[in-house]
């Protein structure tokens, strides 16, 4: 598996990068890859089917100048900010029994991620609900996937040193929740792992045997996705 540690200058480019990596793997242009990146500013990211009017405090975001984008995968709405740590895995589906379905993929990937993180934490990191990672009953990461015919994108956001009260200010209570949340507000439900990003990166690289650098050119595909999709209101605010 290849490894890419790269953060782009804009939210649009960072979102487009994950989709570009999936495109290349689907097209047999390049191999499986693990990417990690950390945001340098705040922005909100809607899941593929989320409605901004329901999942975001629009007035608070507008007042604070926090832009809103939409990703290509499912799952809930999140706030990206300094203190978050993002990973993306692009995996080949064909010939891999553990990746044949959504639930099987969730379990396969999250078990491995949880194991890698548990090697760094005093208390174990466990899988909760369908796509969350937790320490105890507090969520420390949300995850989502996008599937194609031959490849899939599985990505997630780990809370390392995030401003959780700020998440409470920008996002209302979500329209759907896992049973274990039990109607808790963001500040009572979310928690930080308080880990060093370099340690997390190394643990994920070891878990996925991802050490060879990713070298395929990204710029042309990235520019197309940014200008045709991620920079448009038609995509970001389509619901």
C-alpha positions as CSV (number, residue, x, y, z in Angstrom):
1,X,0.0,0.0,0.0
2,X,1.2,3.5,-0.8
3,X,1.3,6.4,1.7
4,X,0.4,10.0,1.2
5,X,0.9,12.7,3.9
6,X,-0.4,15.8,2.3
7,X,-2.6,18.7,3.3
8,X,-3.8,21.1,0.5
9,X,-4.3,24.8,0.9
10,X,-8.1,24.8,0.6
11,X,-10.9,22.6,2.0
12,X,-12.1,21.9,-1.6
13,X,-8.8,20.4,-2.6
14,X,-8.6,18.3,0.6
15,X,-12.0,16.8,-0.1
16,X,-11.3,16.4,-3.8
17,X,-8.1,14.6,-3.1
18,X,-9.9,11.6,-1.4
19,X,-12.2,11.3,-4.4
20,X,-9.3,11.5,-6.9
21,X,-7.4,8.8,-5.1
22,X,-10.5,6.6,-5.3
23,X,-10.9,7.4,-9.1
24,X,-7.3,6.3,-9.8
25,X,-7.7,3.1,-7.9
26,X,-11.0,2.3,-9.6
27,X,-9.4,3.0,-13.0
28,X,-6.4,0.7,-12.3
29,X,-4.1,3.8,-12.6
30,X,-2.6,3.3,-9.2
31,X,-2.7,1.1,-6.1
32,X,-4.2,1.1,-2.7
33,X,-3.3,4.1,-0.6
34,X,-3.4,5.5,3.0
35,X,-3.6,9.3,3.1
36,X,-3.4,11.4,6.3
37,X,-3.9,15.1,6.7
38,X,-4.8,17.8,9.3
39,X,-7.0,20.8,8.6
40,X,-5.5,24.3,9.3
41,X,-8.9,26.1,9.6
42,X,-12.5,25.5,10.4
43,X,-15.1,24.3,7.9
44,X,-18.2,22.1,8.0
45,X,-18.5,19.0,5.9
46,X,-21.9,17.5,5.2
47,X,-22.4,13.8,4.5
48,X,-23.5,12.9,1.0
49,X,-27.2,12.9,1.8
50,X,-27.3,15.5,4.6
51,X,-29.4,18.7,4.4
52,X,-27.5,21.8,5.6
53,X,-30.8,23.4,6.8
54,X,-31.2,20.5,9.2
55,X,-27.7,19.5,10.2
56,X,-25.9,22.9,10.5
57,X,-26.5,26.0,12.6
58,X,-26.3,28.2,9.5
59,X,-26.5,31.5,11.3
60,X,-23.6,30.6,13.5
61,X,-21.5,29.4,10.6
62,X,-22.3,32.6,8.6
63,X,-21.5,34.8,11.5
64,X,-18.2,33.1,12.1
65,X,-17.3,32.8,8.5
66,X,-17.2,29.0,8.5
67,X,-17.8,27.6,5.0
68,X,-19.9,24.5,4.4
69,X,-18.9,21.7,2.0
70,X,-20.2,18.3,1.1
71,X,-18.2,15.1,0.8
72,X,-18.7,12.2,-1.6
73,X,-19.3,9.6,1.2
74,X,-22.2,9.0,3.6
75,X,-22.4,9.5,7.3
76,X,-23.1,12.6,9.4
77,X,-22.1,16.2,9.4
78,X,-18.8,17.1,11.0
79,X,-16.7,20.2,11.8
80,X,-13.1,20.1,10.5
81,X,-10.7,22.2,12.5
82,X,-7.2,22.2,13.9
83,X,-6.9,19.4,16.4
84,X,-8.7,17.0,14.0
85,X,-6.7,14.2,12.3
86,X,-8.0,12.7,9.0
87,X,-7.2,9.5,7.4
88,X,-8.4,8.0,4.1
89,X,-8.0,4.5,2.9
90,X,-8.5,3.5,-0.7
91,X,-8.8,-0.2,-1.0
92,X,-9.4,-2.7,-3.8
93,X,-12.7,-4.6,-3.4
94,X,-12.1,-7.4,-6.0
95,X,-10.6,-10.5,-4.4
96,X,-11.0,-9.3,-0.8
97,X,-13.9,-11.1,1.0
98,X,-13.8,-8.7,4.0
99,X,-14.7,-5.8,1.6
100,X,-17.7,-7.3,-0.2
101,X,-20.4,-5.3,1.7
102,X,-20.8,-2.1,3.7
103,X,-21.1,-3.8,7.1
104,X,-18.2,-6.2,6.5
105,X,-16.0,-3.3,5.4
106,X,-16.9,-1.2,8.4
107,X,-15.9,-4.1,10.7
108,X,-12.7,-5.0,8.9
109,X,-11.4,-1.4,8.7
110,X,-12.5,-0.2,12.1
111,X,-11.2,-3.2,13.9
112,X,-7.7,-2.6,12.5
113,X,-7.9,1.2,13.2
114,X,-9.1,0.6,16.7
115,X,-6.2,-1.8,17.3
116,X,-3.7,0.6,16.0
117,X,-5.0,3.4,18.2
118,X,-5.3,1.2,21.3
119,X,-1.6,0.7,21.2
120,X,-1.3,4.4,22.0
121,X,-4.0,4.9,24.6
122,X,-4.4,3.9,28.3
123,X,-7.9,2.7,27.7
124,X,-8.8,0.7,24.6
125,X,-10.4,2.2,21.5
126,X,-13.5,0.2,20.5
127,X,-16.0,0.2,17.7
128,X,-19.4,1.6,18.6
129,X,-22.6,1.7,16.5
130,X,-21.8,1.0,12.9
131,X,-19.1,3.5,12.1
132,X,-17.8,5.2,15.3
133,X,-14.7,4.7,17.4
134,X,-15.0,5.3,21.1
135,X,-13.1,5.3,24.4
136,X,-15.6,4.1,26.9
137,X,-18.9,5.6,25.7
138,X,-17.4,8.7,24.3
139,X,-17.0,9.1,20.5
140,X,-13.5,9.9,19.3
141,X,-13.9,9.3,15.6
142,X,-16.5,9.1,12.9
143,X,-16.1,7.3,9.6
144,X,-17.8,6.8,6.3
145,X,-17.3,5.1,3.0
146,X,-17.9,5.5,-0.8
147,X,-18.0,2.4,-2.9
148,X,-17.3,1.9,-6.6
149,X,-17.3,-1.4,-8.6
150,X,-13.6,-2.3,-8.0
151,X,-12.4,0.1,-5.2
152,X,-13.7,1.9,-2.2
153,X,-12.9,4.9,-0.1
154,X,-13.0,4.6,3.7
155,X,-12.2,7.8,5.5
156,X,-12.5,9.1,9.0
157,X,-11.8,12.0,11.4
158,X,-10.1,11.4,14.7
159,X,-10.5,14.0,17.5
160,X,-7.1,14.6,18.9
161,X,-7.2,18.1,20.3
162,X,-10.4,19.5,18.8
163,X,-12.5,22.4,20.2
164,X,-15.6,20.3,21.1
165,X,-17.6,23.3,22.5
166,X,-17.1,24.9,19.0
167,X,-18.7,21.8,17.4
168,X,-21.6,22.3,19.8
169,X,-21.9,25.9,18.6
170,X,-21.9,25.1,14.9
171,X,-23.9,21.9,14.7
172,X,-27.3,21.1,16.2
173,X,-28.2,17.7,17.5
174,X,-28.0,15.4,14.5
175,X,-31.1,14.1,12.7
176,X,-30.1,10.5,13.4
177,X,-28.0,9.0,16.2
178,X,-26.6,5.6,17.2
179,X,-28.4,3.9,20.2
180,X,-25.3,4.3,22.5
181,X,-25.4,8.1,22.1
182,X,-28.6,8.2,24.3
183,X,-29.5,11.8,23.3
184,X,-26.3,13.3,24.7
185,X,-25.2,16.7,23.5
186,X,-22.0,17.0,21.5
187,X,-20.1,18.1,24.6
188,X,-21.2,15.1,26.6
189,X,-20.8,12.6,23.7
190,X,-17.5,13.6,22.0
191,X,-14.0,13.3,23.5
192,X,-10.4,13.9,22.3
193,X,-7.8,11.2,22.2
194,X,-5.1,13.7,23.2
195,X,-2.5,12.0,21.0
196,X,0.5,13.2,19.1
197,X,-0.4,13.3,15.3
198,X,3.0,11.8,14.4
199,X,2.3,8.8,16.7
200,X,-1.1,8.3,15.1
201,X,0.5,8.4,11.6
202,X,3.1,5.9,12.5
203,X,0.6,3.5,14.1
204,X,-1.7,3.7,11.0
205,X,1.2,3.1,8.6
206,X,2.2,0.0,10.6
207,X,-1.3,-1.3,10.7
208,X,-1.8,-1.0,7.0
209,X,1.8,-1.7,5.8
210,X,1.8,1.7,4.1
211,X,5.3,3.0,3.7
212,X,6.1,3.4,0.0
213,X,5.3,7.0,-1.0
214,X,2.4,7.8,-3.3
215,X,3.8,9.5,-6.4
216,X,1.0,9.5,-9.0
217,X,0.3,13.1,-10.2
218,X,-2.9,14.6,-8.7
219,X,-3.1,18.1,-9.9
220,X,-5.2,17.7,-13.1
221,X,-7.8,15.4,-11.6
222,X,-7.9,17.5,-8.4
223,X,-8.5,20.8,-10.3
224,X,-11.3,19.2,-12.3
225,X,-13.1,17.9,-9.2
226,X,-12.6,21.2,-7.3
227,X,-14.0,23.4,-10.1
228,X,-16.8,21.1,-11.3
229,X,-17.9,19.9,-7.9
230,X,-16.4,20.9,-4.6
231,X,-16.4,24.7,-5.3
232,X,-20.0,24.8,-6.5
233,X,-23.1,25.6,-4.6
234,X,-25.0,23.1,-6.6
235,X,-23.0,20.3,-5.0
236,X,-22.4,21.7,-1.5
237,X,-25.9,23.0,-0.8
238,X,-27.9,20.8,-3.1
239,X,-30.3,19.6,-0.4
